[in-house]
Amino acid sequence: MENDNEQYPEGHFIGIWIGVGIAVGAGIGVPFGIAIGNPAFFGIGLPIGLSIGVAIGTAIESRHKKQGEIRPLTEDEQKRKKQNVMAGLSLLIVGILTFLVFFII
């Protein structure tokens, strides 16, 4: 049984469609790179899929917001979001340092 009055946290649909867009973009980019014969084009689908996913997710989110089905993030969700951002930035810094150590120095 579906709940018609379900409330979704802010950014819910955008996050889902970003993931779908990246997956579809990767599925398009890899065959494109193979068809051209240049593996450098494998990543071409990722930004295309990302932008399409953000556009679709934003449109769906705004539609649900007009219907009153989007709620603001709770304090716990905001705290978890900040922790995830910090973890992602930490991994990015570790990746950049690893690249510098192995390929530049």
C-alpha positions in Angstrom: 0.0 0.0 0.0 1.4 3.4 -1.0 1.4 6.4 1.2 0.1 9.4 -0.8 1.3 11.9 1.8 4.9 10.7 1.8 7.5 13.4 2.5 10.9 13.3 0.8 14.0 15.1 2.1 15.3 18.0 0.1 17.7 16.8 -2.7 16.2 13.3 -2.7 15.3 13.2 -6.4 18.3 15.1 -7.6 20.6 12.5 -5.9 18.8 9.6 -7.4 18.8 11.1 -10.9 22.5 12.1 -10.7 23.3 8.4 -10.1 21.0 7.2 -12.9 22.6 9.8 -15.3 26.1 8.8 -14.4 25.3 5.1 -15.0 23.6 5.8 -18.3 26.4 8.2 -19.3 29.1 5.5 -18.6 27.0 3.1 -20.6 27.1 5.5 -23.5 30.7 6.6 -23.2 32.3 3.2 -23.2 30.8 2.0 -26.5 31.5 5.5 -28.0 35.2 5.2 -27.1 35.3 1.6 -28.4 33.6 2.7 -31.7 36.0 5.5 -32.2 38.9 3.4 -31.2 40.2 5.9 -28.6 39.8 5.0 -24.9 40.2 8.6 -24.0 36.5 9.0 -25.0 35.3 6.5 -22.3 34.7 9.4 -19.9 32.8 11.6 -22.4 29.4 10.1 -21.3 29.9 10.9 -17.6 29.5 14.7 -17.8 26.7 14.4 -20.3 24.8 11.9 -18.1 25.5 14.0 -15.0 24.1 17.1 -16.6 21.0 15.3 -17.9 20.5 13.6 -14.4 20.7 17.0 -12.6 18.2 18.5 -15.0 15.7 15.7 -14.7 16.2 15.5 -10.9 15.7 19.2 -10.5 12.5 19.1 -12.6 11.0 16.2 -10.6 12.1 17.8 -7.3 10.4 21.1 -8.2 7.2 19.3 -9.1 7.1 17.5 -5.8 8.0 20.7 -4.0 4.9 22.4 -5.5 2.8 19.5 -4.3 4.2 20.0 -0.8 6.0 16.6 -0.7 9.5 18.0 0.0 10.6 18.6 3.5 13.7 20.4 4.8 16.6 18.3 6.0 16.6 17.3 9.7 19.6 18.2 11.9 20.8 14.6 11.7 20.6 14.6 7.9 22.5 17.9 7.7 25.2 16.5 10.0 25.5 13.3 7.9 25.6 15.4 4.7 28.5 17.5 6.1 30.4 14.4 7.2 30.0 12.8 3.7 31.2 16.0 2.1 34.3 16.1 4.3 35.0 12.4 3.6 34.7 13.0 -0.1 37.1 16.0 0.1 39.5 13.9 2.1 39.5 11.2 -0.5 40.0 13.8 -3.2 43.0 15.2 -1.4 44.5 11.7 -0.8 44.0 10.9 -4.5 45.7 14.1 -5.7 48.6 13.5 -3.3 48.9 9.9 -4.5 49.0 11.1 -8.1 51.7 13.6 -7.3 53.8 11.1 -5.5 53.6 8.3 -8.2 53.5 10.3 -11.4 55.1 13.7 -10.9 57.8 13.3 -8.3 
